[in-house]
Amino acid sequence: MPAANYDTPYGPTVERLADVAQLFMGGYGGLKWAGLGAKTLTVGTGLAYSSDADASLLGSTRKLLIPALGDSVVLERMTNSGDAIIRTAEMSYAQLGRKSLTQDYRNSLAELRDLDPLAQRFQAAVQNIRDRLTFNDLSEQWRTTITEARLTRPKEPWIANRWEAAAFGTETHEGFARMLGKIPDGHLYEYKRVGPDLVPKNPLGLKMEITNYTPSLNAVAAHAQKYSAQTLRFILYKSR
């Protein structure tokens, strides 16, 4: 089966298509995508939480975090473990692992600002790769899987759509991996197929994660839960 190493807009990473089968309930009845489900709720602040989140933990964490954000950084979501998903500019998202001091949040935000020029170059490269991909660029295995899903499950088009999202996401990742060394300062990072996608050669640097952007931030939220307690920059691309 085709290999996959990325997140769809519908949920978390699957390493191989065979793993997807384990997420299905009753055949193709539905997927148990981690991170966002029936327990997700939105409170008065507009932030999304799970209904089993520790309100005391999140409340105390927000009191430490908010003073560090200032006027230009938007807090989009918080995970159950207290990690924050923030937006620093249009299409510029990051995760702040939970800290014990406001100054620690300020330090992480400063690191993210220093990283931003390189992150923007990476994001432009990823989007360019995705924009150029067509269905015919996918491997024969991917095309067959998607086509069979459309033919055999015409009343459940979401199945083929998810396979297609997986295929394009995987090809986008692999295309970026091949291009990384050609991007200015790209040599400072290594592409990984397990864990966060981009790992700095300097152990003190921040990791980055490539994923699909949707207004719901579902894929970003799934990554945040997967890489709990870490501070990292998201490299986002939009699907056509």
Contacts in CASP RR format, 6 or more apart in sequence:
PFRMAT RR
TARGET T0000
AUTHOR 0000-0000-0000
METHOD contacts of the structure
MODEL  1
MPAANYDTPYGPTVERLADVAQLFMGGYGGLKWAGLGAKTLTVGTGLAYS
SDADASLLGSTRKLLIPALGDSVVLERMTNSGDAIIRTAEMSYAQLGRKS
LTQDYRNSLAELRDLDPLAQRFQAAVQNIRDRLTFNDLSEQWRTTITEAR
LTRPKEPWIANRWEAAAFGTETHEGFARMLGKIPDGHLYEYKRVGPDLVP
KNPLGLKMEITNYTPSLNAVAAHAQKYSAQTLRFILYKSR
1 16 0 8 1.000
1 17 0 8 1.000
1 18 0 8 1.000
1 141 0 8 1.000
1 145 0 8 1.000
2 16 0 8 1.000
2 17 0 8 1.000
2 139 0 8 1.000
2 141 0 8 1.000
2 142 0 8 1.000
2 145 0 8 1.000
2 167 0 8 1.000
2 170 0 8 1.000
3 15 0 8 1.000
3 16 0 8 1.000
3 17 0 8 1.000
3 170 0 8 1.000
4 13 0 8 1.000
4 14 0 8 1.000
4 15 0 8 1.000
4 16 0 8 1.000
4 17 0 8 1.000
4 166 0 8 1.000
4 167 0 8 1.000
4 169 0 8 1.000
4 170 0 8 1.000
5 13 0 8 1.000
5 15 0 8 1.000
5 170 0 8 1.000
5 173 0 8 1.000
5 193 0 8 1.000
5 194 0 8 1.000
5 197 0 8 1.000
6 13 0 8 1.000
6 166 0 8 1.000
6 169 0 8 1.000
6 170 0 8 1.000
6 172 0 8 1.000
6 173 0 8 1.000
6 197 0 8 1.000
6 210 0 8 1.000
6 211 0 8 1.000
6 212 0 8 1.000
7 13 0 8 1.000
7 211 0 8 1.000
7 212 0 8 1.000
7 219 0 8 1.000
7 222 0 8 1.000
7 223 0 8 1.000
8 162 0 8 1.000
8 165 0 8 1.000
8 166 0 8 1.000
8 169 0 8 1.000
8 212 0 8 1.000
8 219 0 8 1.000
9 165 0 8 1.000
9 212 0 8 1.000
9 213 0 8 1.000
9 214 0 8 1.000
9 216 0 8 1.000
9 218 0 8 1.000
9 219 0 8 1.000
9 239 0 8 1.000
10 31 0 8 1.000
10 33 0 8 1.000
10 162 0 8 1.000
10 165 0 8 1.000
10 218 0 8 1.000
10 219 0 8 1.000
11 31 0 8 1.000
11 33 0 8 1.000
11 34 0 8 1.000
11 35 0 8 1.000
11 36 0 8 1.000
11 218 0 8 1.000
11 219 0 8 1.000
11 222 0 8 1.000
12 33 0 8 1.000
12 34 0 8 1.000
12 35 0 8 1.000
12 222 0 8 1.000
12 223 0 8 1.000
12 225 0 8 1.000
12 226 0 8 1.000
13 226 0 8 1.000
14 20 0 8 1.000
14 23 0 8 1.000
14 166 0 8 1.000
15 194 0 8 1.000
17 145 0 8 1.000
17 163 0 8 1.000
17 166 0 8 1.000
20 31 0 8 1.000
20 166 0 8 1.000
23 31 0 8 1.000
23 32 0 8 1.000
23 33 0 8 1.000
24 30 0 8 1.000
24 31 0 8 1.000
25 31 0 8 1.000
25 32 0 8 1.000
28 153 0 8 1.000
28 156 0 8 1.000
28 159 0 8 1.000
29 156 0 8 1.000
31 162 0 8 1.000
33 218 0 8 1.000
33 222 0 8 1.000
34 222 0 8 1.000
34 225 0 8 1.000
34 226 0 8 1.000
35 50 0 8 1.000
35 221 0 8 1.000
35 222 0 8 1.000
35 225 0 8 1.000
36 48 0 8 1.000
36 218 0 8 1.000
36 221 0 8 1.000
36 222 0 8 1.000
39 50 0 8 1.000
39 51 0 8 1.000
39 52 0 8 1.000
40 48 0 8 1.000
40 49 0 8 1.000
40 50 0 8 1.000
40 51 0 8 1.000
41 48 0 8 1.000
41 49 0 8 1.000
41 50 0 8 1.000
41 51 0 8 1.000
42 48 0 8 1.000
42 49 0 8 1.000
43 49 0 8 1.000
47 75 0 8 1.000
47 76 0 8 1.000
47 77 0 8 1.000
47 78 0 8 1.000
48 77 0 8 1.000
48 221 0 8 1.000
49 58 0 8 1.000
49 77 0 8 1.000
49 78 0 8 1.000
49 80 0 8 1.000
50 80 0 8 1.000
52 80 0 8 1.000
53 80 0 8 1.000
54 80 0 8 1.000
57 82 0 8 1.000
58 78 0 8 1.000
58 80 0 8 1.000
58 82 0 8 1.000
61 78 0 8 1.000
61 82 0 8 1.000
61 84 0 8 1.000
61 98 0 8 1.000
62 75 0 8 1.000
62 78 0 8 1.000
64 99 0 8 1.000
64 100 0 8 1.000
64 101 0 8 1.000
64 102 0 8 1.000
64 105 0 8 1.000
65 75 0 8 1.000
65 84 0 8 1.000
65 96 0 8 1.000
65 99 0 8 1.000
65 102 0 8 1.000
65 105 0 8 1.000
66 75 0 8 1.000
67 102 0 8 1.000
68 102 0 8 1.000
68 103 0 8 1.000
68 105 0 8 1.000
68 106 0 8 1.000
68 109 0 8 1.000
69 75 0 8 1.000
69 86 0 8 1.000
69 105 0 8 1.000
69 109 0 8 1.000
72 88 0 8 1.000
72 89 0 8 1.000
73 86 0 8 1.000
73 87 0 8 1.000
73 88 0 8 1.000
73 109 0 8 1.000
74 86 0 8 1.000
74 87 0 8 1.000
74 88 0 8 1.000
75 84 0 8 1.000
75 85 0 8 1.000
75 86 0 8 1.000
76 85 0 8 1.000
76 86 0 8 1.000
76 87 0 8 1.000
76 93 0 8 1.000
76 217 0 8 1.000
77 84 0 8 1.000
77 85 0 8 1.000
77 217 0 8 1.000
77 221 0 8 1.000
77 224 0 8 1.000
78 84 0 8 1.000
78 85 0 8 1.000
79 85 0 8 1.000
79 221 0 8 1.000
79 224 0 8 1.000
79 225 0 8 1.000
79 228 0 8 1.000
80 225 0 8 1.000
81 98 0 8 1.000
81 225 0 8 1.000
81 228 0 8 1.000
81 229 0 8 1.000
82 97 0 8 1.000
82 98 0 8 1.000
83 95 0 8 1.000
83 96 0 8 1.000
83 97 0 8 1.000
83 98 0 8 1.000
83 224 0 8 1.000
83 228 0 8 1.000
83 229 0 8 1.000
83 230 0 8 1.000
84 95 0 8 1.000
84 96 0 8 1.000
84 97 0 8 1.000
84 98 0 8 1.000
85 93 0 8 1.000
85 94 0 8 1.000
85 95 0 8 1.000
85 217 0 8 1.000
85 220 0 8 1.000
85 221 0 8 1.000
85 224 0 8 1.000
86 93 0 8 1.000
86 94 0 8 1.000
86 95 0 8 1.000
86 96 0 8 1.000
87 93 0 8 1.000
88 94 0 8 1.000
88 109 0 8 1.000
88 112 0 8 1.000
88 113 0 8 1.000
88 116 0 8 1.000
91 123 0 8 1.000
91 213 0 8 1.000
91 236 0 8 1.000
92 116 0 8 1.000
92 119 0 8 1.000
92 120 0 8 1.000
93 217 0 8 1.000
93 220 0 8 1.000
93 233 0 8 1.000
93 234 0 8 1.000
93 236 0 8 1.000
94 112 0 8 1.000
94 231 0 8 1.000
94 232 0 8 1.000
94 233 0 8 1.000
94 234 0 8 1.000
95 220 0 8 1.000
95 223 0 8 1.000
95 224 0 8 1.000
95 227 0 8 1.000
95 230 0 8 1.000
95 231 0 8 1.000
95 232 0 8 1.000
95 234 0 8 1.000
96 105 0 8 1.000
96 108 0 8 1.000
96 109 0 8 1.000
96 231 0 8 1.000
97 108 0 8 1.000
97 228 0 8 1.000
97 229 0 8 1.000
97 230 0 8 1.000
97 231 0 8 1.000
98 229 0 8 1.000
99 105 0 8 1.000
99 108 0 8 1.000
108 231 0 8 1.000
111 205 0 8 1.000
111 206 0 8 1.000
111 231 0 8 1.000
112 206 0 8 1.000
112 231 0 8 1.000
112 233 0 8 1.000
115 205 0 8 1.000
115 206 0 8 1.000
115 233 0 8 1.000
116 233 0 8 1.000
118 185 0 8 1.000
118 186 0 8 1.000
118 188 0 8 1.000
119 208 0 8 1.000
119 233 0 8 1.000
119 235 0 8 1.000
121 183 0 8 1.000
121 184 0 8 1.000
121 185 0 8 1.000
121 186 0 8 1.000
122 176 0 8 1.000
122 183 0 8 1.000
122 186 0 8 1.000
122 198 0 8 1.000
122 208 0 8 1.000
122 235 0 8 1.000
123 235 0 8 1.000
123 236 0 8 1.000
123 237 0 8 1.000
125 176 0 8 1.000
125 179 0 8 1.000
125 183 0 8 1.000
126 172 0 8 1.000
126 176 0 8 1.000
126 210 0 8 1.000
126 235 0 8 1.000
126 236 0 8 1.000
126 237 0 8 1.000
127 237 0 8 1.000
127 238 0 8 1.000
129 172 0 8 1.000
129 175 0 8 1.000
129 176 0 8 1.000
129 179 0 8 1.000
129 237 0 8 1.000
130 168 0 8 1.000
130 169 0 8 1.000
130 172 0 8 1.000
130 237 0 8 1.000
130 238 0 8 1.000
130 239 0 8 1.000
130 240 0 8 1.000
131 240 0 8 1.000
133 168 0 8 1.000
133 171 0 8 1.000
133 172 0 8 1.000
135 143 0 8 1.000
135 146 0 8 1.000
135 164 0 8 1.000
136 143 0 8 1.000
137 171 0 8 1.000
138 146 0 8 1.000
138 167 0 8 1.000
138 168 0 8 1.000
138 171 0 8 1.000
139 167 0 8 1.000
142 163 0 8 1.000
142 167 0 8 1.000
142 170 0 8 1.000
142 171 0 8 1.000
143 167 0 8 1.000
145 163 0 8 1.000
145 167 0 8 1.000
146 160 0 8 1.000
146 163 0 8 1.000
146 164 0 8 1.000
146 167 0 8 1.000
147 160 0 8 1.000
149 159 0 8 1.000
149 160 0 8 1.000
149 163 0 8 1.000
150 157 0 8 1.000
150 160 0 8 1.000
153 159 0 8 1.000
153 160 0 8 1.000
165 212 0 8 1.000
165 239 0 8 1.000
168 239 0 8 1.000
169 212 0 8 1.000
172 210 0 8 1.000
172 237 0 8 1.000
173 197 0 8 1.000
173 210 0 8 1.000
176 191 0 8 1.000
176 210 0 8 1.000
177 191 0 8 1.000
180 186 0 8 1.000
180 189 0 8 1.000
180 191 0 8 1.000
180 198 0 8 1.000
181 187 0 8 1.000
188 200 0 8 1.000
188 201 0 8 1.000
188 202 0 8 1.000
189 198 0 8 1.000
189 199 0 8 1.000
189 200 0 8 1.000
189 201 0 8 1.000
189 208 0 8 1.000
190 198 0 8 1.000
190 199 0 8 1.000
190 200 0 8 1.000
190 201 0 8 1.000
191 197 0 8 1.000
191 198 0 8 1.000
192 198 0 8 1.000
192 199 0 8 1.000
195 227 0 8 1.000
196 207 0 8 1.000
196 208 0 8 1.000
196 209 0 8 1.000
196 227 0 8 1.000
196 230 0 8 1.000
196 232 0 8 1.000
197 208 0 8 1.000
197 209 0 8 1.000
197 210 0 8 1.000
197 235 0 8 1.000
198 207 0 8 1.000
198 208 0 8 1.000
198 209 0 8 1.000
198 210 0 8 1.000
198 235 0 8 1.000
199 207 0 8 1.000
200 206 0 8 1.000
200 207 0 8 1.000
206 231 0 8 1.000
206 232 0 8 1.000
206 233 0 8 1.000
207 227 0 8 1.000
207 230 0 8 1.000
207 232 0 8 1.000
207 233 0 8 1.000
208 232 0 8 1.000
208 233 0 8 1.000
208 234 0 8 1.000
208 235 0 8 1.000
209 223 0 8 1.000
209 227 0 8 1.000
209 232 0 8 1.000
209 233 0 8 1.000
209 234 0 8 1.000
209 235 0 8 1.000
210 234 0 8 1.000
210 235 0 8 1.000
210 236 0 8 1.000
210 237 0 8 1.000
211 219 0 8 1.000
211 220 0 8 1.000
211 223 0 8 1.000
211 234 0 8 1.000
211 235 0 8 1.000
211 236 0 8 1.000
211 237 0 8 1.000
212 219 0 8 1.000
212 236 0 8 1.000
212 237 0 8 1.000
212 238 0 8 1.000
212 239 0 8 1.000
213 219 0 8 1.000
213 220 0 8 1.000
213 236 0 8 1.000
213 237 0 8 1.000
213 238 0 8 1.000
220 234 0 8 1.000
220 236 0 8 1.000
223 234 0 8 1.000
END
